């Protein structure tokens, strides 16, 4: 594999498009809504911080439980090492999508 800088060719173009579409105002609106729903403190602003905050799907499952109580019966939120395990991430996201398409 060639040694190229990260911002080269098509990768650079796609990253520019993604950055142009990202809205800090929308981010703060969504984060404040989620925090109000589940009584959590908001992460520091920034796309990477919000991504890490929502990465495991636990907060999204908690929001679903607020919207429709008991819909997420089991939320995998154990220790930090296990939390970012791909299995738990995919299970929580699968659960969220299953609920979304079957109940709404």
KEKE-3310 file (N, C-alpha, C; in steps of 0.2 Angstrom, whole numbers, plus 5000, padded with zeros to 4 digits):
npx = (5004:5003:5011:5002:4996:4983:4973:4970:4966:4951:4948:4950:4941:4929:4929:4929:4916:4908:4912:4907:4893:4891:4883:4886:4877:4865:4870:4872:4858:4853:4860:4857:4843:4844:4851:4842:4831:4836:4842:4856:4873:4879:4891:4907:4908:4909:4912:4919:4919:4905:4902:4910:4903:4890:4893:4892:4879:4871:4865:4856:4847:4842:4835:4825:4819:4813:4805:4796:4792:4801:4804:4817:4823:4835:4850:4866:4878:4890:4907:4920:4929:4922:4912:4914:4916:4914:4903:4894:4891:4885:4874:4866:4864:4857:4846:4840:4837:4828:4817:4814:4809:4799:4790:4787)
npy = (4994:5011:5025:5038:5055:5058:5066:5065:5064:5055:5052:5064:5073:5067:5068:5082:5085:5079:5086:5099:5097:5095:5101:5112:5118:5110:5099:5103:5105:5092:5085:5092:5089:5075:5074:5080:5071:5060:5064:5067:5073:5084:5080:5087:5100:5096:5085:5073:5071:5070:5059:5049:5049:5044:5032:5018:5015:5015:5026:5030:5019:5021:5033:5028:5020:5030:5036:5026:5016:5002:4996:4993:4981:4974:4982:4983:4988:4987:4986:4997:4992:4981:4988:4995:4984:4976:4967:4971:4984:4982:4974:4983:4993:4985:4982:4994:4998:4987:4990:5003:5000:4991:4996:5009)
npz = (5000:4996:5003:5007:5010:5022:5017:5003:4986:4982:4995:5001:4995:4998:5012:5013:5008:5018:5029:5025:5026:5039:5053:5067:5074:5073:5079:5092:5095:5094:5103:5115:5116:5117:5129:5138:5137:5143:5155:5156:5156:5144:5131:5127:5114:5097:5083:5084:5098:5101:5093:5100:5112:5108:5103:5108:5108:5119:5125:5115:5116:5128:5126:5118:5127:5135:5126:5123:5135:5142:5130:5126:5133:5137:5139:5134:5144:5151:5158:5154:5145:5139:5134:5122:5113:5098:5096:5106:5103:5090:5094:5102:5092:5083:5090:5092:5079:5076:5085:5080:5067:5069:5078:5076)
capx = (5000:5007:5011:4999:4993:4976:4969:4973:4962:4944:4947:4950:4935:4923:4930:4927:4909:4906:4913:4903:4886:4890:4881:4887:4870:4861:4873:4870:4851:4851:4863:4853:4837:4845:4852:4835:4827:4839:4845:4863:4877:4881:4898:4910:4906:4913:4910:4922:4916:4898:4903:4912:4897:4885:4896:4890:4871:4867:4861:4851:4843:4839:4830:4820:4815:4810:4799:4791:4795:4801:4805:4823:4823:4842:4855:4873:4882:4895:4913:4922:4933:4917:4907:4916:4917:4910:4897:4889:4889:4880:4868:4863:4861:4852:4840:4837:4834:4822:4812:4812:4805:4793:4785:4785)
capy = (5000:5017:5030:5044:5058:5056:5071:5064:5061:5054:5053:5071:5075:5064:5072:5089:5085:5077:5092:5104:5095:5094:5107:5112:5120:5104:5094:5105:5104:5085:5083:5095:5085:5068:5075:5082:5065:5054:5067:5066:5079:5084:5080:5094:5101:5093:5079:5067:5070:5067:5052:5044:5049:5040:5026:5011:5014:5014:5032:5029:5014:5025:5038:5024:5018:5036:5037:5020:5013:4995:4994:4990:4977:4973:4987:4981:4994:4984:4989:5001:4987:4978:4993:4996:4978:4976:4963:4975:4989:4979:4972:4989:4996:4981:4982:5001:4998:4983:4994:5008:4998:4987:5000:5016)
capz = (5000:4996:5009:5005:5016:5023:5013:4996:4981:4983:5002:5003:4992:5003:5019:5012:5008:5024:5034:5023:5028:5046:5056:5074:5077:5073:5084:5099:5096:5095:5110:5121:5116:5120:5137:5142:5138:5148:5161:5156:5154:5137:5129:5124:5107:5092:5080:5087:5105:5100:5090:5105:5116:5106:5099:5110:5107:5126:5126:5110:5119:5134:5123:5115:5133:5137:5121:5124:5141:5142:5123:5126:5139:5139:5136:5136:5146:5156:5159:5148:5140:5135:5131:5115:5110:5092:5097:5110:5098:5085:5097:5104:5086:5080:5095:5091:5072:5076:5088:5075:5061:5071:5083:5073)
cpx = (5004:5006:5008:4997:4986:4971:4971:4967:4955:4943:4946:4943:4929:4923:4927:4919:4906:4906:4908:4895:4885:4888:4882:4881:4866:4864:4871:4862:4850:4854:4859:4847:4838:4847:4846:4831:4829:4842:4853:4867:4879:4889:4901:4909:4911:4911:4913:4920:4909:4898:4905:4906:4892:4887:4893:4883:4867:4863:4855:4845:4839:4834:4824:4816:4811:4804:4794:4794:4795:4803:4812:4824:4830:4846:4861:4877:4886:4901:4915:4926:4928:4912:4908:4918:4912:4903:4892:4886:4884:4874:4864:4860:4856:4845:4836:4834:4828:4816:4809:4807:4799:4788:4783:4784)
cpy = (5006:5022:5037:5048:5057:5060:5070:5061:5061:5055:5060:5074:5073:5067:5079:5090:5084:5083:5098:5103:5095:5101:5107:5114:5114:5099:5096:5104:5097:5083:5086:5091:5078:5069:5077:5076:5061:5057:5066:5073:5078:5083:5087:5094:5098:5086:5073:5066:5067:5060:5047:5043:5044:5033:5019:5010:5014:5020:5032:5024:5017:5030:5034:5022:5024:5037:5032:5016:5005:4992:4991:4987:4976:4978:4984:4987:4992:4989:4993:4997:4984:4982:4994:4990:4978:4973:4967:4981:4987:4977:4978:4992:4992:4982:4989:5001:4993:4986:4999:5005:4993:4991:5007:5017)
cpz = (5000:5002:5006:5011:5016:5019:5006:4991:4983:4990:5004:5001:4997:5010:5019:5012:5014:5029:5032:5025:5035:5049:5064:5077:5078:5078:5091:5100:5098:5102:5116:5121:5120:5128:5141:5142:5143:5154:5161:5155:5147:5136:5127:5117:5103:5089:5083:5094:5105:5098:5096:5110:5115:5103:5101:5109:5114:5127:5121:5113:5125:5132:5121:5121:5136:5133:5122:5129:5140:5135:5122:5133:5142:5135:5139:5138:5152:5156:5153:5143:5136:5131:5123:5111:5104:5093:5101:5106:5093:5088:5099:5097:5083:5084:5093:5084:5072:5079:5083:5070:5063:5075:5080:5066)
residu = (UNK:UNK:UNK:UNK:UNK:UNK:UNK:UNK:UNK:UNK:UNK:UNK:UNK:UNK:UNK:UNK:UNK:UNK:UNK:UNK:UNK:UNK:UNK:UNK:UNK:UNK:UNK:UNK:UNK:UNK:UNK:UNK:UNK:UNK:UNK:UNK:UNK:UNK:UNK:UNK:UNK:UNK:UNK:UNK:UNK:UNK:UNK:UNK:UNK:UNK:UNK:UNK:UNK:UNK:UNK:UNK:UNK:UNK:UNK:UNK:UNK:UNK:UNK:UNK:UNK:UNK:UNK:UNK:UNK:UNK:UNK:UNK:UNK:UNK:UNK:UNK:UNK:UNK:UNK:UNK:UNK:UNK:UNK:UNK:UNK:UNK:UNK:UNK:UNK:UNK:UNK:UNK:UNK:UNK:UNK:UNK:UNK:UNK:UNK:UNK:UNK:UNK:UNK:UNK)
# end
